[in-house]
Amino acid sequence: MAPKIYNMIPKIYNSKARSRCYEAILFILLLCGYNYNYFDKNMFYKITAKFYCLILVSVMVYTTFACRNTQNWPHIWLLLEYVFSALIILFYRTKMNLFLQKLKLIDMYLRINYRHYNWELWKIIGFTIVLWVLRIGHMYLYCAKDWCYDIFSIFLISQFSTIALDVNGVWRCAIFDIIRYRLKILRIRLEESPENNFYLYVNKNKTLKENKIRLMLFIYRTIADVLAMISPELDATVSITFYLEPTLLFVCGFLMLHTLQIILFLFTPFLIVEFYSIEVERILLFLIHKVIDETDPGTKVDAKLFIKYIQIRSFRYKIWRILRVNADLPFELINVCVNFVLVLRNFMHLY
């Protein structure tokens, strides 16, 4: 079995594809006003990038309030969301560079296929285009009825903040999906050649051999550390604004497009976290079978240690240590809101 793995390794690892993928996305985010400090090469560049982001935010504020219709509350809320998220990323000591460095280490161990980075880039681009189409449809249906700008160029510039929000939202979801894919590949690498307790990978054009269970435990811990490291700055920029004027309820197109946008950003993180749990459960099941079937005492000890670590860091999350983050959470929140309305209505009947 070893020659088969050895022949497969040199063909599927390519760091240039990864760099092109993530650098392209982060450069687009920088143009949109989100400075993740990935391209910080010298002090002049840092000052220029921050100055550009501040000017862009100021221009977005000016063009939005240049509207004659000061009751355009949906656009104002979206502007506040953009300004809030852009300034947090601008002044927060982002760990995106460290995140991508650790991701490079994980990909080296897991032998990630270079084609995956191209597919990841096109997936992000496609998802962004879909959201832009929905956003432009929303903009057209809202403003076609009541044209509220004297200058068309100012109107177009004001819409840039909403487009930038979509790009940052897609990047946030893409990071969660990046972690999900690494967990999936870790599970696949753990399950391949179950009769062998060693694992081969390439580092600096050299084929290295490691204990499979111990190495996979190290990779699992690194993935968990990476997610814990990047989560605070992602969570700080999460904000969903949903405002619908009564007069727009009659515009079916607006209602459909805006609702689709909310559904995409509301449900995607919960579904991805649920995928985390699926992969972790499969890894746990494989390790339990390994403990049952394995005859080597050392491998059994490593597998039991891996099981204990998974039980502690199971990629399951709670909001305020109460609400579990999973695919059922949106429905649970809806249920809580409905129950609150029913209870409030019953109390109102008493008085």
C-alpha positions in Angstrom: 0.0 0.0 0.0 2.9 2.4 0.7 4.0 2.8 -3.0 0.5 3.6 -4.0 0.3 6.5 -1.5 3.9 7.6 -2.4 3.1 7.9 -6.1 0.0 9.9 -5.3 1.6 12.6 -3.1 3.7 14.8 -5.5 0.8 15.4 -7.9 -1.8 16.9 -5.6 0.0 19.7 -3.6 0.4 23.1 -5.1 0.7 26.2 -2.9 0.6 28.7 -5.8 -3.1 27.9 -6.6 -4.0 28.6 -2.9 -2.2 31.9 -3.0 -3.9 33.0 -6.2 -7.3 32.0 -4.7 -7.1 33.8 -1.4 -5.1 36.8 -2.6 -7.7 37.5 -5.3 -10.5 37.4 -2.7 -8.7 39.5 -0.1 -7.7 42.1 -2.8 -11.4 42.5 -3.8 -12.3 42.9 -0.1 -9.6 45.6 0.2 -11.2 47.4 -2.8 -14.5 47.2 -1.0 -13.1 48.8 2.1 -12.4 45.7 4.2 -8.6 45.8 5.1 -7.6 42.4 6.5 -3.9 43.5 6.5 -2.9 40.6 4.3 -0.9 42.8 1.9 0.9 44.9 4.5 4.4 45.0 3.2 5.6 48.3 4.6 4.4 51.3 6.7 3.6 53.4 3.6 1.3 50.7 2.3 -0.4 50.3 5.7 -1.1 54.0 6.0 -2.3 54.2 2.4 -4.7 51.2 2.8 -6.2 52.6 6.0 -6.6 56.1 4.4 -8.3 54.6 1.4 -10.8 52.6 3.5 -11.6 55.7 5.6 -12.2 57.8 2.5 -14.4 55.1 1.0 -16.5 54.8 4.1 -16.9 58.6 4.2 -17.9 58.7 0.5 -20.5 56.0 1.2 -22.0 58.0 4.1 -22.1 61.2 2.0 -23.7 59.6 -1.0 -26.4 57.8 1.1 -27.4 61.0 2.9 -27.4 63.0 -0.3 -30.7 61.2 -1.1 -33.7 63.5 -1.2 -35.8 60.8 0.4 -34.6 60.8 4.0 -37.0 57.9 4.8 -35.0 55.4 2.9 -34.5 53.3 6.0 -33.4 50.0 4.4 -30.5 51.7 2.7 -29.5 53.6 5.9 -29.5 50.5 7.9 -27.4 48.7 5.3 -25.0 51.7 5.4 -24.7 51.5 9.2 -23.9 47.8 8.8 -21.2 48.5 6.2 -19.6 51.3 8.2 -19.7 49.2 11.4 -18.1 46.1 9.9 -15.5 48.0 7.8 -14.3 50.0 10.8 -14.1 46.9 13.0 -11.9 45.1 10.5 -9.8 48.3 9.9 -8.9 48.9 13.5 -9.0 45.3 14.8 -5.7 43.4 14.9 -6.9 40.9 12.4 -5.2 37.4 12.4 -5.9 36.7 8.7 -2.2 36.3 7.9 -1.7 33.8 10.7 -4.9 32.0 9.7 -3.7 31.5 6.1 -0.3 30.4 7.3 -1.8 27.7 9.5 -4.1 26.8 6.7 -1.1 26.2 4.5 0.3 23.8 7.1 -3.0 21.9 7.3 -3.2 21.6 3.5 0.4 20.3 3.3 -0.4 17.5 5.8 -3.8 16.7 4.2 -2.5 16.7 0.6 -5.2 19.1 -0.7 -5.6 18.9 -4.4 -4.7 22.2 -6.2 -7.9 22.0 -8.3 -9.8 22.5 -5.1 -8.5 26.1 -4.8 -9.7 27.0 -8.3 -13.1 25.4 -7.6 -13.2 27.4 -4.3 -12.5 30.6 -6.1 -15.2 30.1 -8.7 -17.7 29.0 -6.1 -17.1 32.3 -4.2 -17.4 34.3 -7.4 -20.6 32.5 -8.4 -22.2 33.0 -5.0 -21.2 36.7 -5.0 -22.7 37.2 -8.5 -26.0 35.6 -7.4 -26.2 38.0 -4.4 -25.3 40.9 -6.5 -28.2 40.1 -8.9 -30.5 39.9 -6.0 -29.2 43.2 -4.6 -29.5 45.0 -8.0 -33.0 43.6 -8.3 -33.8 44.9 -4.8 -32.3 48.3 -5.7 -34.2 48.6 -9.0 -37.6 47.6 -7.5 -37.2 50.0 -4.6 -35.9 53.1 -6.4 -37.8 52.7 -9.7 -41.0 53.7 -7.9 -39.6 56.8 -6.4 -36.4 58.2 -7.9 -34.8 60.0 -5.0 -31.4 61.1 -6.3 -30.7 64.2 -8.4 -27.4 62.9 -9.8 -27.2 59.3 -11.2 -23.5 58.9 -10.4 -24.1 59.6 -6.7 -26.9 57.0 -6.7 -24.5 54.4 -8.2 -21.8 55.1 -5.7 -24.2 54.8 -2.8 -25.0 51.3 -3.9 -21.4 50.2 -3.5 -21.7 49.8 0.2 -24.4 47.1 -0.2 -22.3 45.3 -2.8 -19.3 45.4 -0.5 -21.5 43.9 2.3 -22.3 41.0 0.0 -18.7 40.3 -0.7 -17.7 40.3 3.0 -20.7 38.1 3.8 -19.7 35.6 1.1 -16.1 35.6 2.5 -17.4 35.0 6.0 -19.4 32.0 4.8 -16.5 30.8 2.7 -14.2 30.7 5.7 -16.6 28.4 7.5 -16.8 26.2 4.4 -13.0 26.1 4.3 -12.9 24.6 7.8 -15.7 22.2 6.9 -13.8 20.9 3.8 -10.6 20.4 5.9 -12.5 18.3 8.4 -13.9 16.2 5.6 -10.4 15.6 4.1 -9.1 14.8 7.5 -11.7 12.2 7.9 -11.0 10.8 4.4 -7.2 10.6 5.2 -7.9 8.9 8.5 -10.1 6.3 6.9 -7.8 5.5 3.9 -5.7 2.3 4.2 -7.1 1.4 7.7 -4.7 -1.6 7.9 -1.7 0.8 8.0 -0.8 2.9 11.1 1.5 5.3 9.2 0.8 8.3 7.0 2.9 9.8 4.2 3.1 13.4 3.1 5.4 15.8 1.3 7.3 18.7 2.8 10.0 20.6 0.7 10.1 17.9 -1.9 10.7 15.2 0.7 8.4 12.3 1.5 7.9 12.1 5.3 6.4 9.3 7.3 4.4 9.8 10.6 2.1 8.0 13.0 -1.3 8.4 11.4 -3.4 8.7 14.6 -1.1 11.2 16.3 -0.7 13.3 13.1 -4.4 13.4 12.5 -4.9 14.5 16.2 -2.4 17.3 15.6 -4.2 18.4 12.5 -7.6 18.2 14.2 -6.3 20.4 17.0 -4.8 22.9 14.5 -8.1 23.1 12.7 -9.9 23.8 16.0 -7.3 26.4 16.9 -7.6 28.1 13.5 -11.4 28.4 13.8 -11.2 29.7 17.4 -8.6 32.2 16.3 -10.6 33.6 13.3 -14.1 33.4 14.8 -14.1 36.6 17.0 -13.4 39.0 14.0 -16.0 37.1 11.9 -18.6 37.2 14.7 -18.0 40.9 15.3 -19.1 41.8 11.7 -22.2 39.6 11.7 -25.3 41.8 11.4 -28.5 41.1 9.6 -30.8 44.0 9.0 -34.3 43.4 7.7 -36.6 46.3 7.2 -39.7 46.2 5.0 -42.0 49.1 4.6 -45.8 48.4 4.4 -46.1 50.0 1.0 -43.5 47.6 -0.4 -45.5 44.5 0.7 -47.4 44.8 -2.6 -44.2 44.5 -4.6 -43.9 40.8 -4.9 -40.5 41.0 -6.6 -38.9 43.1 -3.8 -40.4 40.8 -1.2 -39.0 37.6 -2.9 -35.5 39.0 -3.6 -35.0 40.6 -0.2 -36.3 37.5 1.6 -33.9 35.3 -0.4 -31.0 37.4 0.7 -31.9 37.1 4.4 -32.4 33.3 4.1 -29.0 32.9 2.5 -27.1 34.7 5.2 -29.3 33.5 8.0 -29.2 29.7 7.3 -25.8 29.2 5.7 -23.6 29.4 9.0 -25.9 27.1 10.8 -25.9 24.5 8.0 -22.1 24.6 7.8 -21.8 24.1 11.5 -24.1 21.1 11.2 -21.7 19.8 8.5 -18.9 20.1 11.1 -20.8 17.9 13.5 -21.4 15.3 10.8 -17.7 15.0 10.0 -16.7 14.9 13.7 -19.2 12.1 14.3 -17.8 10.1 11.4 -14.2 10.6 12.8 -15.4 9.6 16.2 -17.1 6.4 14.9 -13.9 5.4 13.0 -11.8 5.9 16.1 -14.2 3.8 18.2 -14.0 1.0 15.6 -10.2 1.4 15.6 -10.1 0.8 19.4 -12.3 -2.3 19.0 -10.4 -3.9 16.1 -6.8 -2.8 16.7 -4.4 -5.2 18.3 -1.4 -2.8 18.8 -1.6 -1.3 22.4 0.1 1.9 21.3 -2.4 2.6 18.5 -5.2 1.9 20.9 -3.9 4.5 23.4 -3.5 7.1 20.6 -7.1 6.4 19.4 -8.5 6.7 22.9 -6.7 10.0 23.4 -8.1 11.3 20.1 -11.6 10.3 21.2 -11.2 12.2 24.5 -10.0 15.3 22.6 -12.9 15.2 20.2 -15.3 15.0 23.1 -13.8 18.2 24.6 -13.6 20.1 21.2 -16.5 18.7 19.2 -17.0 21.8 17.0 -20.4 22.3 18.6 -21.2 25.8 19.7 -23.6 27.6 22.0 -24.8 31.2 22.0 -24.3 32.5 25.5 -23.7 28.9 26.5 -27.4 28.2 26.2 -28.6 28.0 22.5 -27.0 25.3 20.4 -25.8 26.4 17.0 -27.1 23.9 14.5 -29.5 23.5 11.6 -32.5 23.7 14.0 -31.6 27.0 15.6 -33.5 29.3 13.1 -36.6 27.2 13.7 -36.1 27.3 17.4 -35.8 31.1 17.3 -38.9 31.4 15.3 -40.7 29.1 17.8 -39.5 31.3 20.7 -40.7 34.5 18.9 -44.2 32.9 18.2 -44.5 31.7 21.8 -43.6 35.2 23.0 -46.3 36.8 20.8 -48.9 34.3 22.0 -48.0 34.8 25.7 -48.0 38.6 25.2 -51.4 38.5 23.5 -52.9 36.4 26.4 -51.6 38.8 29.0 -53.1 41.7 27.0 -56.5 40.0 27.2 -56.3 40.0 31.0 -56.2 43.8 31.3 
